[in-house]
Amino acid sequence: MKGYNFKVVPQIVLVRYYKVRFLCRLALAKCKGFMKVLQPLCNFFKAVQSDGRISVTHIGIYAALLDYRARKNMQNPVHAFSHEIMALAKIASNFTYYKCIRELSEYGYITYIPSYKKTKASRIYFLEG
């Protein structure tokens, strides 16, 4: 075969192999990180399947809380203002937000401790396990 340097080809293949291997390991590490985030959502969906009290709004707020928690490096508790969670959950009404987050706390899915101050964030604890 004219034009091929057979000493270089195995090196290129080897470099590509290690590059693909590195990318696979990186993707696996990211998947493990995503599983840490997604596992509480999966557990929540299993729990609410038989709970008729939970509406789409509750699910949206809980998913927004998990997203907010993931952005804060999976802290427990999460310190959040209502307007931050409402924006993530695409909820415009304060009444709806406070009603649903209070009900999530009453039903035992989270523990919500309001601050009652505009300048201090409320605490939201996620139940582990």
C-alpha positions in Angstrom: 0.0 0.0 0.0 1.5 3.2 -1.1 1.5 6.3 1.1 0.9 4.6 4.5 3.6 4.6 7.2 2.8 1.4 9.1 4.9 2.5 12.1 2.6 5.4 12.7 -0.8 3.7 12.2 -0.6 1.5 15.4 0.2 4.7 17.4 -2.8 6.5 16.0 -5.1 3.6 16.8 -3.6 3.4 20.3 -4.2 7.1 20.9 -7.7 6.8 19.7 -8.3 3.8 21.9 -7.1 5.6 25.1 -9.1 8.7 24.1 -12.3 6.7 23.7 -11.5 4.8 27.0 -11.1 8.2 28.8 -14.3 9.6 27.4 -16.2 6.4 28.5 -14.8 6.7 32.0 -15.8 10.4 32.1 -19.3 9.6 30.9 -19.6 6.9 33.5 -18.5 9.3 36.3 -21.1 11.8 35.1 -23.8 9.1 35.1 -23.0 8.2 38.7 -23.3 11.9 39.5 -26.7 12.1 37.7 -27.9 9.0 39.5 -27.2 10.7 42.8 -29.5 13.5 41.6 -32.1 11.3 39.9 -32.5 8.7 42.6 -34.6 11.0 44.9 -36.8 11.9 42.0 -37.3 8.2 41.1 -38.1 7.5 44.8 -40.6 10.4 44.8 -42.3 9.1 41.7 -42.7 5.6 43.2 -44.1 7.1 46.4 -46.7 9.4 44.7 -48.0 6.8 42.3 -50.5 5.7 44.9 -51.0 9.1 46.5 -54.0 10.8 45.1 -53.3 14.1 46.9 -50.3 14.9 44.7 -50.9 17.0 41.6 -48.8 18.0 38.7 -47.9 21.2 40.5 -46.5 19.3 43.5 -44.4 17.2 41.1 -43.2 20.3 39.4 -42.2 22.0 42.6 -40.4 18.9 43.9 -38.5 18.5 40.6 -37.5 22.2 40.8 -36.3 21.7 44.4 -34.2 18.8 43.3 -32.7 20.8 40.4 -32.0 23.7 42.8 -30.4 21.2 45.3 -28.2 19.8 42.5 -27.0 23.3 41.6 -26.1 23.7 45.3 -23.9 20.6 45.4 -26.6 18.4 46.9 -26.8 20.3 50.2 -29.3 19.2 52.8 -30.9 21.5 53.9 -31.3 23.7 50.9 -31.7 27.4 51.7 -34.0 28.9 49.0 -36.2 31.9 48.3 -39.6 31.2 46.9 -39.0 33.3 43.8 -36.0 31.1 42.9 -38.1 27.8 43.1 -41.1 29.4 41.5 -39.0 30.4 38.5 -37.6 26.9 38.1 -41.1 25.3 38.5 -42.7 27.9 36.1 -45.3 28.9 38.8 -46.5 32.4 38.8 -48.8 32.4 41.9 -47.4 32.8 45.4 -50.5 31.2 46.8 -50.1 28.0 44.7 -46.4 27.8 45.6 -46.9 28.1 49.3 -49.9 25.8 49.3 -48.1 23.0 47.5 -44.8 23.3 49.4 -46.7 23.3 52.7 -48.6 20.2 51.5 -45.4 18.4 50.4 -44.1 19.0 53.9 -47.4 17.9 55.6 -47.4 14.7 53.5 -43.9 13.8 54.5 -42.0 14.2 51.2 -39.9 17.2 52.5 -39.5 19.2 55.6 -40.2 22.9 55.0 -39.2 25.5 57.5 -40.3 29.0 56.3 -38.2 32.0 57.4 -41.1 34.5 57.3 -38.5 37.2 56.3 -37.9 38.6 52.8 -34.2 38.8 53.3 -33.7 35.3 54.8 -34.1 32.1 52.7 -36.4 29.3 53.9 -34.9 25.9 54.8 -36.0 22.8 52.9 -34.8 19.4 54.1 -35.0 16.4 51.8 -35.8 13.1 53.5 -33.0 10.6 52.7 -33.7 6.9 52.3 
